[in-house]
Amino acid sequence: MEKQHFLKKLSNISTFVFDVDGVFTNNQLLATETGDLQRTFNAKDGFALKTAIEKGYTVCIITGGTSKAVHKRFEVLGVKHNYFRVSHKLSVLNEFLSTENISPEKVLYIGDDIPDYEAMLTCGLKCCPNDAVPEIQSIADYICAQKGGDACVREVIEMVLKVQDNWFKF
């Protein structure tokens, strides 16, 4: 994508939609004896997410996962739109956009695998970690320098906020 066109898309973003596993995490799951699946999160992603929310951006999580710990993580960060156990992300995305009266062109979606494909096609800016599956990379407007779980979320949030002059000034 041409740089000017990409910067224009960044300047129009008001909403971030995220998958969880493979985006906020490195896709590795630790299975405990009780059957819980544990994940690790990057603190830089959390900081950027909280900052975006504090600056007035809308944030939405759409994931097939069911972890109470994951839900709690996003709740603590201030995410108000959390959708878990989602098998058809496009219908949930469309419902969210309609309910919140958000234009798809104003949405940055970051996903990493096939369940994100259709939903990503709907959004104005499609991003993925650099270890996303080839099908997702093929439709992405931007492939992050970072892998999933390695601050790729921070990377895209920071880009948007900087272009819109909403990042920190020193």
N, C-alpha and C positions, 0 to 999 in steps of 0.2 A: 504494500500500500504506500502511495506517495506520502511523504512526510507532512505536507500541508494538510492533506485530507485527514491524516491520522490525528494531527493536532486539533483540527476542527472537531473531530469525533470526541476527543478527550474533553474539549471545552463544553460539549453538550451534555456530558454525563451528570445525572442527578441521583442515580440509583446503581447499587452494586448487588449482583446476585452471584452467590457462591455455591458450588458443590463443596463437600467436606473432604472425604477420603481422596487422597491424591492431589488435593489443592492446599488445604490447611495442614494435611498430614503427608507423610512420605509413602502412604499406601501400605505400610506394614502394620499388622495387627498382632498384639500379644494376647493369646487366649489363656485365660486363667482357669484354675480348676473348677471355679464356680460357673464357668461358661461366659464370663464377661470378656469383651474384646477391648483391650486398652490401646490408646493411641497417644502419641506425643504431639504437642503443638509448639509452634515457634512464637516466642514472646514478641518478636518484632511484628508479626502479623497481627497479633492481638492489639498492640499499641496503635498500629495504623487503622485497624477496624474501629477501635474506640474513638480515635481522633476523627475519622470520617463521620461517625454518628454525632459526635459533639459539634461538628461543623454543619450539621443539618442534612447530611446525605441519608437517603433511605438505604437500608441494608436488608437483604433477604437471604436466608439459607434454605436451599432445597437439596435434600440428601435422601438416599435410600436407607441410610443407617438408622439405628434405633437406640443408640446409647444414651442413657440418662446423663452420663458425665459430659458427653458432647453437648447435649441440650443445655446443661448447667453452664458450661463454658461460654456459650453464646449469650445466654441470659445475663450472666455477670458482666459481659462486655457491653450490654445494652441493646442487643439485636431484638427487635420486636416481632419480626416476621420469620419464624422458624417452622419449616415443614420437614418432618421426619417420616421415615417409612414410605417414601414416595417412589412408586414404580413407573409413573408416567409424568416426567418433569414438565413437559410442555403444557399439559392441562393445568397443573398447579401454577406454573408461571403465568399463563394467560389469566387465570382467576385472580392471582395476586395483582397483576397489572391493571385489570379491570376494577377490582375493589379499591385500589389505591389511586386510580385515575392517572396512571403513569404511561407515557408513550414509550413503546419499545425502543425507539431511537435514542432515548435518554438512558438506556440500560447498558452497563458493562457486565457481561456474564463471563465468569471464569470456571471452566470445567476441564476435565482431563480424560474422560472415557466415554464410550458409546452412549450410556444413558443420558449424557448431556447434549448430544448431537442436535436433536430437533429443537430443543429449547434455545440452544446457542444461536441457531439460524434465525430466530425471531428477533434477536437483540441487536442494538445499534453498534456495539463494539464487542467482538468475540475474542477472548484471550484464553491462553492455556499455559500451564507450566511447561518447561522445556522437555519434560519426560512424559508428556501426554501421549496417548496412542496416536498413530499416524492419521487416522480418520479425523480426529479432532484438530490436529495440527494443520490438516489440509484446509479447514474452514476458518481457522483463526486469523483475525486481523493482526494480532500481536502474539508472538511466542515469547514468554518471559525468559530472561537470562537465568532465572532461578528454577530449581526443581520444586515439585510439590513438597510442602513441609519445610522448605528452605527459604522462606520469606518471599515467595512469589506474590502472595497477597499484598504484602507491604509494597512490593515493586509497582503493582498496578494502581493501588490507592495513592501512593506518593506521586506517581505520574499525573493522575487526574487532578489531585489537589494542587500540585505545583503549577500546572497549566492554568488552573482557575484562580491562582493566587490565594489559595487557602492553606498552604503548607506553612510551616514555621519559618519565621524570618529572624535572622541573627545578625 
